[in-house]
Amino acid sequence: MKIALIGARGIPDHYASAEQLARHLGKYLVSRGHEFTVYCHAYRTPEEEQTPTWNGIGRIFIPTVPNSKYLSQIVHATLSSMDAVRRDFDLIHYQCLNNSYQSIIPWMFGKGVVTNVNGQIWDDPKWPRPLRGPFFKSAARVAMAVSKEIVTDAIGISDIYKHWYGKDSAIIEYGADIRNSTQPERLAKYGLEPGSYYFIAARLVASNSAHLIVDALKRSGSKKILAIAGGGSFGSAWFEKLKRDAGPHAKFLGSVTDMDDLDEIYCNAYGYLHGASLGGVNSALLRPLGCGLPCLALETVYNREVLEMRDGRMCGRLWRRDTDDLVKQIQELDASPQVAGELGQMGQERIREAFTWERIGRQYEVFYEGVLAGHEIAHIRDAVAAI
C-alpha cells in the first residue's frame, strides 16, 4: 500500500501524539513492505537535513507560516493536500479535525481519504470559543462526508460519533514504549533527584488540571516536589497564576526537547499525576505507564479505559475532580513505596497487553487494507479489535 499522512508537524518530531503516530506507524508499515509518506513542516527541519526519506519513511517538506497558532497547520494542510492530488497514494490519512476541510481537495479528485478524528477537539480551550462548536463540529461532518472511514482513539469517542452522527468507526488508540532508567545522572541538569518528585508533562492549560494538582500536592504535606515539563499558552494569565500559586512546591522545567533526558525524568519520578479532562485515550498517560510510574489520573471514561486491565484490575488510581480526593491519594501513595512499585509494574504490563506500537501499527495496517478492499466498517472494526 501507498499511504500518506497529513496533520503531523514532521518526522522525526516529538511535538505531540500526531508526530509519535507518524514515526511509529511509518516504521511499522515500512517494515511490512508498504510505502508511508509524512508531509512535514519545512521550517522545523534545517534545509540541509531535508532528505526525501528518514529510516525508510518518505518525507515531503511543505512550507507554511512558521510558529503561527492558527495559520501554520491550516496553510500546511492546504498545500500538502494540493501536492497529494498529483501523487499515486492509495489512501491519504488526515490526522485531527483541524485538517478536515483540506481533505475535501483530494476527495474532489477521487483520492481515497481516511481521518483520525482524535478526541473532543470542540471542547479544547486552546481554541477560541467561536471555533470550538461551529467550526469543529462542522469539521466532523466534513470528515465523515469525505472519508471512506474514520478512526476514533477511544471507546468513548467512538460512542460520541455513533450517538451524535450515527457514524461507526474503527477504534485505534495510541501506543507507548517500555522504558527503564539507564542514565539517572541526566537529572542533575534539571535539579532533580530520583524518587524525590512527582511529574507532569502536559500543555499547561486549565483542561489538564495542573492548578488542581499543584493545590493538592501543597495540601497533602508531601515532601516531594512537582516537576512540570511543558509551557503555558501564548502568555496565558492562567499559566502565570499557576506559577505564582505553586511557589517552591513545583519546579517548572519548560519544554524538554531532549528525549533521552525526558525518558530519565519520567523513569525516575516517584509517580505521575495526570489531569487531562478531554477525550480520548491520551498519549500523555500512556508514556508514564510505559516508564513504570504509578499514575494518579483524573476520573474520566477515557482515563479509566487506559488504566483498567483486561482482567479488571486497575494499574493506576483515579481521582475525582476535587482536590480533597487527590490529596488523600497522594498521601496514601507517599506512605507506601511498595504499592507505588506494584502499580508501576502493572502499568508496564498494561502497555504490553494493549498499547504497544507494534499492535497499533498492525491495527492501522488491517484498517487500511479493509478500507481499500471496500469492506463494511463493522467488519473492519471487528478485525482491528481482534488484534
ZADREN-724173 format. One record per residue (C-alpha): residue number from 1; x negated, y negated, z negated. Coordinates in steps of 0.5 Angstrom, whole numbers. Layout:
! residues N
<site dogu="NUM" X="X" Y="Y" Z="Z"/>
...
This chain:
! residues 387
<site dogu="1" X="0" Y="0" Z="0"/>
<site dogu="2" X="-2" Y="-7" Z="1"/>
<site dogu="3" X="0" Y="-11" Z="-5"/>
<site dogu="4" X="-1" Y="-19" Z="-6"/>
<site dogu="5" X="0" Y="-22" Z="-13"/>
<site dogu="6" X="2" Y="-30" Z="-13"/>
<site dogu="7" X="3" Y="-33" Z="-20"/>
<site dogu="8" X="-3" Y="-32" Z="-24"/>
<site dogu="9" X="-9" Y="-37" Z="-24"/>
<site dogu="10" X="-14" Y="-32" Z="-21"/>
<site dogu="11" X="-19" Y="-26" Z="-22"/>
<site dogu="12" X="-23" Y="-26" Z="-27"/>
<site dogu="13" X="-19" Y="-30" Z="-31"/>
<site dogu="14" X="-17" Y="-30" Z="-38"/>
<site dogu="15" X="-12" Y="-35" Z="-39"/>
<site dogu="16" X="-5" Y="-31" Z="-41"/>
<site dogu="17" X="-1" Y="-25" Z="-39"/>
<site dogu="18" X="-1" Y="-26" Z="-32"/>
<site dogu="19" X="-8" Y="-26" Z="-31"/>
<site dogu="20" X="-9" Y="-20" Z="-35"/>
<site dogu="21" X="-4" Y="-16" Z="-31"/>
<site dogu="22" X="-7" Y="-18" Z="-25"/>
<site dogu="23" X="-14" Y="-16" Z="-27"/>
<site dogu="24" X="-12" Y="-9" Z="-30"/>
<site dogu="25" X="-7" Y="-8" Z="-25"/>
<site dogu="26" X="-11" Y="-9" Z="-19"/>
<site dogu="27" X="-17" Y="-5" Z="-22"/>
<site dogu="28" X="-12" Y="1" Z="-22"/>
<site dogu="29" X="-9" Y="0" Z="-16"/>
<site dogu="30" X="-16" Y="0" Z="-12"/>
<site dogu="31" X="-18" Y="6" Z="-16"/>
<site dogu="32" X="-12" Y="9" Z="-13"/>
<site dogu="33" X="-14" Y="7" Z="-6"/>
<site dogu="34" X="-9" Y="1" Z="-5"/>
<site dogu="35" X="-10" Y="-6" Z="-3"/>
<site dogu="36" X="-9" Y="-11" Z="-8"/>
<site dogu="37" X="-10" Y="-18" Z="-7"/>
<site dogu="38" X="-9" Y="-24" Z="-12"/>
<site dogu="39" X="-8" Y="-31" Z="-10"/>
<site dogu="40" X="-13" Y="-36" Z="-14"/>
<site dogu="41" X="-13" Y="-43" Z="-16"/>
<site dogu="42" X="-19" Y="-45" Z="-12"/>
<site dogu="43" X="-21" Y="-51" Z="-17"/>
<site dogu="44" X="-22" Y="-45" Z="-23"/>
<site dogu="45" X="-28" Y="-42" Z="-19"/>
<site dogu="46" X="-34" Y="-45" Z="-17"/>
<site dogu="47" X="-34" Y="-45" Z="-10"/>
<site dogu="48" X="-41" Y="-41" Z="-9"/>
<site dogu="49" X="-37" Y="-36" Z="-13"/>
<site dogu="50" X="-31" Y="-35" Z="-9"/>
<site dogu="51" X="-32" Y="-29" Z="-6"/>
<site dogu="52" X="-27" Y="-25" Z="-2"/>
<site dogu="53" X="-27" Y="-19" Z="-7"/>
<site dogu="54" X="-28" Y="-18" Z="-14"/>
<site dogu="55" X="-29" Y="-11" Z="-16"/>
<site dogu="56" X="-25" Y="-9" Z="-10"/>
<site dogu="57" X="-19" Y="-13" Z="-11"/>
<site dogu="58" X="-18" Y="-18" Z="-6"/>
<site dogu="59" X="-18" Y="-26" Z="-7"/>
<site dogu="60" X="-15" Y="-31" Z="-3"/>
<site dogu="61" X="-17" Y="-38" Z="-6"/>
<site dogu="62" X="-12" Y="-44" Z="-5"/>
<site dogu="63" X="-12" Y="-51" Z="-7"/>
<site dogu="64" X="-8" Y="-54" Z="-12"/>
<site dogu="65" X="-7" Y="-60" Z="-17"/>
<site dogu="66" X="-12" Y="-59" Z="-22"/>
<site dogu="67" X="-10" Y="-59" Z="-29"/>
<site dogu="68" X="-3" Y="-61" Z="-28"/>
<site dogu="69" X="2" Y="-59" Z="-33"/>
<site dogu="70" X="8" Y="-58" Z="-28"/>
<site dogu="71" X="5" Y="-59" Z="-21"/>
<site dogu="72" X="-1" Y="-54" Z="-21"/>
<site dogu="73" X="3" Y="-48" Z="-20"/>
<site dogu="74" X="8" Y="-51" Z="-16"/>
<site dogu="75" X="3" Y="-53" Z="-11"/>
<site dogu="76" X="-1" Y="-47" Z="-11"/>
<site dogu="77" X="5" Y="-42" Z="-11"/>
<site dogu="78" X="8" Y="-46" Z="-5"/>
<site dogu="79" X="1" Y="-46" Z="-1"/>
<site dogu="80" X="0" Y="-39" Z="-3"/>
<site dogu="81" X="7" Y="-37" Z="0"/>
<site dogu="82" X="6" Y="-40" Z="6"/>
<site dogu="83" X="-1" Y="-37" Z="7"/>
<site dogu="84" X="2" Y="-30" Z="5"/>
<site dogu="85" X="7" Y="-30" Z="11"/>
<site dogu="86" X="1" Y="-29" Z="16"/>
<site dogu="87" X="-2" Y="-23" Z="13"/>
<site dogu="88" X="1" Y="-16" Z="13"/>
<site dogu="89" X="2" Y="-15" Z="6"/>
<site dogu="90" X="7" Y="-9" Z="5"/>
<site dogu="91" X="10" Y="-13" Z="-2"/>
<site dogu="92" X="9" Y="-20" Z="-5"/>
<site dogu="93" X="9" Y="-20" Z="-12"/>
<site dogu="94" X="11" Y="-26" Z="-16"/>
<site dogu="95" X="10" Y="-27" Z="-23"/>
<site dogu="96" X="14" Y="-31" Z="-27"/>
<site dogu="97" X="21" Y="-35" Z="-25"/>
<site dogu="98" X="17" Y="-42" Z="-24"/>
<site dogu="99" X="15" Y="-39" Z="-18"/>
<site dogu="100" X="22" Y="-36" Z="-15"/>
<site dogu="101" X="23" Y="-42" Z="-11"/>
<site dogu="102" X="17" Y="-41" Z="-7"/>
<site dogu="103" X="19" Y="-34" Z="-6"/>
<site dogu="104" X="24" Y="-36" Z="-1"/>
<site dogu="105" X="19" Y="-37" Z="4"/>
<site dogu="106" X="16" Y="-30" Z="5"/>
<site dogu="107" X="23" Y="-28" Z="5"/>
<site dogu="108" X="26" Y="-32" Z="10"/>
<site dogu="109" X="20" Y="-29" Z="15"/>
<site dogu="110" X="22" Y="-22" Z="13"/>
<site dogu="111" X="17" Y="-20" Z="8"/>
<site dogu="112" X="18" Y="-16" Z="2"/>
<site dogu="113" X="19" Y="-19" Z="-5"/>
<site dogu="114" X="19" Y="-17" Z="-12"/>
<site dogu="115" X="19" Y="-21" Z="-18"/>
<site dogu="116" X="17" Y="-20" Z="-25"/>
<site dogu="117" X="22" Y="-25" Z="-29"/>
<site dogu="118" X="17" Y="-25" Z="-35"/>
<site dogu="119" X="22" Y="-27" Z="-41"/>
<site dogu="120" X="26" Y="-32" Z="-43"/>
<site dogu="121" X="23" Y="-38" Z="-40"/>
<site dogu="122" X="29" Y="-42" Z="-40"/>
<site dogu="123" X="28" Y="-43" Z="-48"/>
<site dogu="124" X="21" Y="-44" Z="-48"/>
<site dogu="125" X="20" Y="-51" Z="-51"/>
<site dogu="126" X="14" Y="-53" Z="-47"/>
<site dogu="127" X="18" Y="-54" Z="-41"/>
<site dogu="128" X="22" Y="-61" Z="-41"/>
<site dogu="129" X="30" Y="-59" Z="-43"/>
<site dogu="130" X="33" Y="-61" Z="-36"/>
<site dogu="131" X="28" Y="-55" Z="-33"/>
<site dogu="132" X="30" Y="-50" Z="-39"/>
<site dogu="133" X="37" Y="-49" Z="-37"/>
<site dogu="134" X="39" Y="-51" Z="-30"/>
<site dogu="135" X="32" Y="-50" Z="-26"/>
<site dogu="136" X="30" Y="-43" Z="-29"/>
<site dogu="137" X="37" Y="-40" Z="-30"/>
<site dogu="138" X="38" Y="-42" Z="-22"/>
<site dogu="139" X="31" Y="-40" Z="-21"/>
<site dogu="140" X="33" Y="-33" Z="-24"/>
<site dogu="141" X="39" Y="-33" Z="-19"/>
<site dogu="142" X="34" Y="-34" Z="-13"/>
<site dogu="143" X="29" Y="-29" Z="-16"/>
<site dogu="144" X="35" Y="-24" Z="-16"/>
<site dogu="145" X="37" Y="-26" Z="-9"/>
<site dogu="146" X="31" Y="-26" Z="-5"/>
<site dogu="147" X="27" Y="-20" Z="-9"/>
<site dogu="148" X="28" Y="-13" Z="-7"/>
<site dogu="149" X="28" Y="-11" Z="-14"/>
<site dogu="150" X="26" Y="-15" Z="-20"/>
<site dogu="151" X="21" Y="-12" Z="-26"/>
<site dogu="152" X="23" Y="-14" Z="-34"/>
<site dogu="153" X="18" Y="-13" Z="-39"/>
<site dogu="154" X="22" Y="-11" Z="-45"/>
<site dogu="155" X="29" Y="-7" Z="-46"/>
<site dogu="156" X="32" Y="-14" Z="-49"/>
<site dogu="157" X="30" Y="-18" Z="-43"/>
<site dogu="158" X="33" Y="-12" Z="-38"/>
<site dogu="159" X="39" Y="-13" Z="-42"/>
<site dogu="160" X="40" Y="-20" Z="-41"/>
<site dogu="161" X="39" Y="-19" Z="-34"/>
<site dogu="162" X="44" Y="-14" Z="-34"/>
<site dogu="163" X="49" Y="-17" Z="-38"/>
<site dogu="164" X="49" Y="-24" Z="-35"/>
<site dogu="165" X="48" Y="-23" Z="-28"/>
<site dogu="166" X="50" Y="-15" Z="-27"/>
<site dogu="167" X="43" Y="-14" Z="-25"/>
<site dogu="168" X="39" Y="-8" Z="-26"/>
<site dogu="169" X="31" Y="-8" Z="-27"/>
<site dogu="170" X="25" Y="-3" Z="-28"/>
<site dogu="171" X="22" Y="-4" Z="-35"/>
<site dogu="172" X="15" Y="-5" Z="-35"/>
<site dogu="173" X="11" Y="-8" Z="-41"/>
<site dogu="174" X="4" Y="-11" Z="-41"/>
<site dogu="175" X="-2" Y="-7" Z="-44"/>
<site dogu="176" X="-8" Y="-7" Z="-48"/>
<site dogu="177" X="-15" Y="-4" Z="-49"/>
<site dogu="178" X="-17" Y="-1" Z="-55"/>
<site dogu="179" X="-23" Y="-5" Z="-59"/>
<site dogu="180" X="-27" Y="-4" Z="-65"/>
<site dogu="181" X="-33" Y="-9" Z="-67"/>
<site dogu="182" X="-40" Y="-8" Z="-65"/>
<site dogu="183" X="-43" Y="-15" Z="-66"/>
<site dogu="184" X="-40" Y="-18" Z="-72"/>
<site dogu="185" X="-45" Y="-23" Z="-72"/>
<site dogu="186" X="-42" Y="-27" Z="-67"/>
<site dogu="187" X="-37" Y="-29" Z="-72"/>
<site dogu="188" X="-42" Y="-34" Z="-75"/>
<site dogu="189" X="-42" Y="-39" Z="-70"/>
<site dogu="190" X="-34" Y="-40" Z="-72"/>
<site dogu="191" X="-36" Y="-40" Z="-79"/>
<site dogu="192" X="-32" Y="-33" Z="-81"/>
<site dogu="193" X="-34" Y="-27" Z="-84"/>
<site dogu="194" X="-31" Y="-20" Z="-83"/>
<site dogu="195" X="-25" Y="-19" Z="-87"/>
<site dogu="196" X="-24" Y="-26" Z="-90"/>
<site dogu="197" X="-19" Y="-29" Z="-86"/>
<site dogu="198" X="-12" Y="-27" Z="-82"/>
<site dogu="199" X="-12" Y="-29" Z="-75"/>
<site dogu="200" X="-7" Y="-32" Z="-70"/>
<site dogu="201" X="-9" Y="-33" Z="-62"/>
<site dogu="202" X="-3" Y="-37" Z="-59"/>
<site dogu="203" X="-1" Y="-43" Z="-56"/>
<site dogu="204" X="1" Y="-48" Z="-62"/>
<site dogu="205" X="8" Y="-50" Z="-61"/>
<site dogu="206" X="14" Y="-49" Z="-65"/>
<site dogu="207" X="17" Y="-43" Z="-62"/>
<site dogu="208" X="10" Y="-39" Z="-64"/>
<site dogu="209" X="12" Y="-41" Z="-71"/>
<site dogu="210" X="5" Y="-43" Z="-73"/>
<site dogu="211" X="8" Y="-48" Z="-78"/>
<site dogu="212" X="12" Y="-43" Z="-82"/>
<site dogu="213" X="5" Y="-38" Z="-82"/>
<site dogu="214" X="1" Y="-44" Z="-85"/>
<site dogu="215" X="6" Y="-45" Z="-90"/>
<site dogu="216" X="7" Y="-38" Z="-92"/>
<site dogu="217" X="-1" Y="-37" Z="-93"/>
<site dogu="218" X="-1" Y="-43" Z="-97"/>
<site dogu="219" X="4" Y="-41" Z="-102"/>
<site dogu="220" X="2" Y="-34" Z="-102"/>
<site dogu="221" X="-4" Y="-35" Z="-106"/>
<site dogu="222" X="-8" Y="-31" Z="-102"/>
<site dogu="223" X="-16" Y="-33" Z="-102"/>
<site dogu="224" X="-16" Y="-31" Z="-94"/>
<site dogu="225" X="-16" Y="-37" Z="-89"/>
<site dogu="226" X="-12" Y="-37" Z="-83"/>
<site dogu="227" X="-17" Y="-37" Z="-77"/>
<site dogu="228" X="-13" Y="-40" Z="-71"/>
<site dogu="229" X="-15" Y="-40" Z="-64"/>
<site dogu="230" X="-11" Y="-44" Z="-59"/>
<site dogu="231" X="-9" Y="-51" Z="-58"/>
<site dogu="232" X="-3" Y="-56" Z="-58"/>
<site dogu="233" X="0" Y="-58" Z="-52"/>
<site dogu="234" X="-2" Y="-65" Z="-49"/>
<site dogu="235" X="-3" Y="-69" Z="-55"/>
<site dogu="236" X="3" Y="-66" Z="-59"/>
<site dogu="237" X="6" Y="-69" Z="-65"/>
<site dogu="238" X="8" Y="-63" Z="-68"/>
<site dogu="239" X="1" Y="-60" Z="-67"/>
<site dogu="240" X="-2" Y="-66" Z="-70"/>
<site dogu="241" X="2" Y="-65" Z="-76"/>
<site dogu="242" X="1" Y="-58" Z="-76"/>
<site dogu="243" X="-7" Y="-59" Z="-77"/>
<site dogu="244" X="-5" Y="-64" Z="-83"/>
<site dogu="245" X="-1" Y="-59" Z="-87"/>
<site dogu="246" X="-6" Y="-54" Z="-86"/>
<site dogu="247" X="-11" Y="-57" Z="-90"/>
<site dogu="248" X="-17" Y="-53" Z="-92"/>
<site dogu="249" X="-13" Y="-46" Z="-91"/>
<site dogu="250" X="-14" Y="-46" Z="-84"/>
<site dogu="251" X="-20" Y="-46" Z="-79"/>
<site dogu="252" X="-18" Y="-49" Z="-72"/>
<site dogu="253" X="-22" Y="-45" Z="-67"/>
<site dogu="254" X="-20" Y="-49" Z="-61"/>
<site dogu="255" X="-20" Y="-45" Z="-54"/>
<site dogu="256" X="-24" Y="-39" Z="-55"/>
<site dogu="257" X="-27" Y="-37" Z="-48"/>
<site dogu="258" X="-32" Y="-32" Z="-49"/>
<site dogu="259" X="-28" Y="-25" Z="-49"/>
<site dogu="260" X="-33" Y="-22" Z="-53"/>
<site dogu="261" X="-33" Y="-27" Z="-58"/>
<site dogu="262" X="-25" Y="-27" Z="-58"/>
<site dogu="263" X="-26" Y="-19" Z="-59"/>
<site dogu="264" X="-30" Y="-20" Z="-65"/>
<site dogu="265" X="-25" Y="-25" Z="-68"/>
<site dogu="266" X="-20" Y="-20" Z="-67"/>
<site dogu="267" X="-23" Y="-14" Z="-70"/>
<site dogu="268" X="-26" Y="-17" Z="-76"/>
<site dogu="269" X="-20" Y="-20" Z="-78"/>
<site dogu="270" X="-16" Y="-17" Z="-85"/>
<site dogu="271" X="-9" Y="-18" Z="-81"/>
<site dogu="272" X="-6" Y="-21" Z="-75"/>
<site dogu="273" X="0" Y="-26" Z="-77"/>
<site dogu="274" X="5" Y="-26" Z="-70"/>
<site dogu="275" X="10" Y="-31" Z="-70"/>
<site dogu="276" X="13" Y="-31" Z="-63"/>
<site dogu="277" X="20" Y="-32" Z="-62"/>
<site dogu="278" X="22" Y="-32" Z="-55"/>
<site dogu="279" X="22" Y="-25" Z="-51"/>
<site dogu="280" X="20" Y="-20" Z="-48"/>
<site dogu="281" X="14" Y="-16" Z="-50"/>
<site dogu="282" X="8" Y="-21" Z="-52"/>
<site dogu="283" X="1" Y="-19" Z="-50"/>
<site dogu="284" X="-1" Y="-23" Z="-56"/>
<site dogu="285" X="2" Y="-18" Z="-60"/>
<site dogu="286" X="-1" Y="-12" Z="-56"/>
<site dogu="287" X="-8" Y="-14" Z="-57"/>
<site dogu="288" X="-9" Y="-14" Z="-64"/>
<site dogu="289" X="-6" Y="-8" Z="-65"/>
<site dogu="290" X="-11" Y="-5" Z="-60"/>
<site dogu="291" X="-16" Y="-8" Z="-64"/>
<site dogu="292" X="-14" Y="-4" Z="-70"/>
<site dogu="293" X="-11" Y="-10" Z="-74"/>
<site dogu="294" X="-5" Y="-9" Z="-79"/>
<site dogu="295" X="1" Y="-14" Z="-76"/>
<site dogu="296" X="6" Y="-18" Z="-79"/>
<site dogu="297" X="11" Y="-20" Z="-74"/>
<site dogu="298" X="17" Y="-25" Z="-74"/>
<site dogu="299" X="23" Y="-20" Z="-73"/>
<site dogu="300" X="26" Y="-20" Z="-66"/>
<site dogu="301" X="28" Y="-15" Z="-62"/>
<site dogu="302" X="22" Y="-15" Z="-57"/>
<site dogu="303" X="17" Y="-15" Z="-63"/>
<site dogu="304" X="21" Y="-9" Z="-66"/>
<site dogu="305" X="20" Y="-6" Z="-59"/>
<site dogu="306" X="13" Y="-6" Z="-60"/>
<site dogu="307" X="12" Y="-4" Z="-67"/>
<site dogu="308" X="17" Y="2" Z="-67"/>
<site dogu="309" X="13" Y="8" Z="-65"/>
<site dogu="310" X="16" Y="14" Z="-61"/>
<site dogu="311" X="17" Y="18" Z="-68"/>
<site dogu="312" X="21" Y="12" Z="-71"/>
<site dogu="313" X="15" Y="10" Z="-76"/>
<site dogu="314" X="13" Y="2" Z="-76"/>
<site dogu="315" X="6" Y="1" Z="-74"/>
<site dogu="316" X="7" Y="-6" Z="-77"/>
<site dogu="317" X="11" Y="-10" Z="-81"/>
<site dogu="318" X="17" Y="-15" Z="-79"/>
<site dogu="319" X="18" Y="-21" Z="-83"/>
<site dogu="320" X="25" Y="-25" Z="-83"/>
<site dogu="321" X="25" Y="-33" Z="-81"/>
<site dogu="322" X="24" Y="-35" Z="-87"/>
<site dogu="323" X="17" Y="-37" Z="-91"/>
<site dogu="324" X="19" Y="-33" Z="-97"/>
<site dogu="325" X="19" Y="-26" Z="-94"/>
<site dogu="326" X="13" Y="-28" Z="-90"/>
<site dogu="327" X="10" Y="-30" Z="-97"/>
<site dogu="328" X="12" Y="-23" Z="-100"/>
<site dogu="329" X="9" Y="-19" Z="-94"/>
<site dogu="330" X="2" Y="-23" Z="-94"/>
<site dogu="331" X="2" Y="-22" Z="-102"/>
<site dogu="332" X="3" Y="-14" Z="-101"/>
<site dogu="333" X="-2" Y="-13" Z="-95"/>
<site dogu="334" X="-7" Y="-17" Z="-99"/>
<site dogu="335" X="-6" Y="-13" Z="-105"/>
<site dogu="336" X="-7" Y="-6" Z="-101"/>
<site dogu="337" X="-13" Y="-6" Z="-96"/>
<site dogu="338" X="-11" Y="2" Z="-96"/>
<site dogu="339" X="-4" Y="0" Z="-93"/>
<site dogu="340" X="-8" Y="-5" Z="-88"/>
<site dogu="341" X="-13" Y="0" Z="-86"/>
<site dogu="342" X="-7" Y="5" Z="-85"/>
<site dogu="343" X="-3" Y="0" Z="-81"/>
<site dogu="344" X="-9" Y="-2" Z="-76"/>
<site dogu="345" X="-10" Y="6" Z="-75"/>
<site dogu="346" X="-3" Y="6" Z="-73"/>
<site dogu="347" X="-3" Y="0" Z="-68"/>
<site dogu="348" X="-8" Y="3" Z="-64"/>
<site dogu="349" X="-4" Y="10" Z="-64"/>
<site dogu="350" X="2" Y="6" Z="-61"/>
<site dogu="351" X="-2" Y="3" Z="-56"/>
<site dogu="352" X="-5" Y="9" Z="-54"/>
<site dogu="353" X="2" Y="12" Z="-53"/>
<site dogu="354" X="6" Y="7" Z="-50"/>
<site dogu="355" X="1" Y="1" Z="-48"/>
<site dogu="356" X="-5" Y="3" Z="-44"/>
<site dogu="357" X="-7" Y="-1" Z="-38"/>
<site dogu="358" X="-7" Y="6" Z="-34"/>
<site dogu="359" X="0" Y="7" Z="-36"/>
<site dogu="360" X="2" Y="0" Z="-34"/>
<site dogu="361" X="-2" Y="1" Z="-27"/>
<site dogu="362" X="2" Y="8" Z="-26"/>
<site dogu="363" X="9" Y="5" Z="-27"/>
<site dogu="364" X="8" Y="-1" Z="-22"/>
<site dogu="365" X="5" Y="4" Z="-17"/>
<site dogu="366" X="11" Y="8" Z="-18"/>
<site dogu="367" X="16" Y="2" Z="-18"/>
<site dogu="368" X="12" Y="-1" Z="-11"/>
<site dogu="369" X="13" Y="6" Z="-8"/>
<site dogu="370" X="20" Y="6" Z="-10"/>
<site dogu="371" X="22" Y="-1" Z="-7"/>
<site dogu="372" X="18" Y="1" Z="0"/>
<site dogu="373" X="22" Y="7" Z="0"/>
<site dogu="374" X="28" Y="4" Z="-1"/>
<site dogu="375" X="30" Y="8" Z="-7"/>
<site dogu="376" X="36" Y="5" Z="-11"/>
<site dogu="377" X="34" Y="1" Z="-17"/>
<site dogu="378" X="37" Y="7" Z="-22"/>
<site dogu="379" X="32" Y="12" Z="-19"/>
<site dogu="380" X="26" Y="7" Z="-19"/>
<site dogu="381" X="28" Y="5" Z="-26"/>
<site dogu="382" X="28" Y="12" Z="-29"/>
<site dogu="383" X="22" Y="14" Z="-25"/>
<site dogu="384" X="18" Y="9" Z="-28"/>
<site dogu="385" X="21" Y="10" Z="-35"/>
<site dogu="386" X="19" Y="17" Z="-35"/>
<site dogu="387" X="11" Y="16" Z="-34"/>
